[in-house]
């Protein structure tokens, strides 16, 4: 006779996918480590994951803010004819700070959303 083993995660805990959380943490690490262009990958993962899988509107908004703060220096770098060879070198430090702050905001809203979903 087979017995069912309960998962340590509740159903509410599974509503926020792990890739969204990992991507939210990867963005500030990559920006601070001067890998700004590669940081676009976790930005896209966090945005798509938040829009498709997370029911909390605050998380969706925070992911959109992260994407917007990443897109601004990327577009400036791509359209500038005399830009540097890498996005990290061309980006103003204020943009890096904004991206790190927006990522921190996404991390905080993900943490709050997990708490709200677990309380249900």
N, C-alpha and C positions, 0 to 999 in steps of 0.2 A: 504494500500500500504506500503510495507516494504522499508525502506531506508537503504543504506549501510553505516556502520560506519567505518571510516578509522582508522587503527591502528596508534598509535603514532610512531611506528617503521617503517622505510622504508624497502623495500625489501632487500636492501643492508645491513641494520643493522641486519638482521636475518641470515646472512651467517656465523657468528661466534656463535656457540651454547653457551648458558649460562653455561652449565656444564663445558665446557672447561675453561671459565673465572673463575668460582668459584673454580675449581680444581687448577688452577694456583695460586690463592690466598691462598688456603688451605695448599699447600705443605710447604711454608716457615713458616706458623703459627705452623704446626704440628712438623716440624723439630726443631724450636726454643722451642717448648713446650715439647721436649723429647718424642715425639710419632713417632719416625722415621719409625718403621715397619708399622704402620698404615698409614703413609704417602704414602705408596706404592699404596694405592687405588686411591687417587686423581692423582698420577703420571700416572697410567694406564688410567684413565678416560681422562686426558689431552692429552696423547699421541694418544689414539685411536680416540678421538674426533677431534684432529687436523689433523690426517692423513686422516680421512674419510670425514670430513665436512668442513674444512677450505681451501679455494682455494689459500691462500697466502703461498708461499714456505718458507718465513722467519719464519712464525709461526710454520710450520711443523719442520723446523730445530731446532728452539728453544725448541719445545716439545721433540725432540729427544735428545737434550743436557741435558734436565732435567732428562729424563729417564736414560741416560748413567751415569750421576752423582749420581743417586740413585742406579743404578745396581752395581756400583763398590764397595761401602762399603757393600752392601748386599751380594755380592758374597764372599768377604773377610770374612765376619762374618759367612756365611754358611760353608765355606771350612776350616776354622780354627778350629782345634780340641780343643783348649783351650780358645775359645771365651767367652765373657761375656754372661749373661743371656738375655740381650736385645740388640738390634741393637744400640739404643741410647747410651748405656754405652760402647759399643765396638768401636763405630765410632770415628775417630779422629776429632777434632774440625774443621780442615781444610776442611774435606769432608762436614761437616754441612754448613760451609761458602760457599763452592762451590755450594751446592744444593740451598741454599738461593739466591745466586747470579744468578744462572741459572733460578730459578723461577722468580726472578725480571726481568731478560731478557725476559722471556716468557710473563710476564705481559706487559712489554713495547712494545713488538712486537704485542701482541693482540690489544693494544690500537692504535698502528700505523695502523694495518690492518683494524680496524674499521673505522678510518679516511679515509684511502684510498678507502675502499669499499663504504663509504657514499658519497665520492666525485664523484663517477661514475654516 
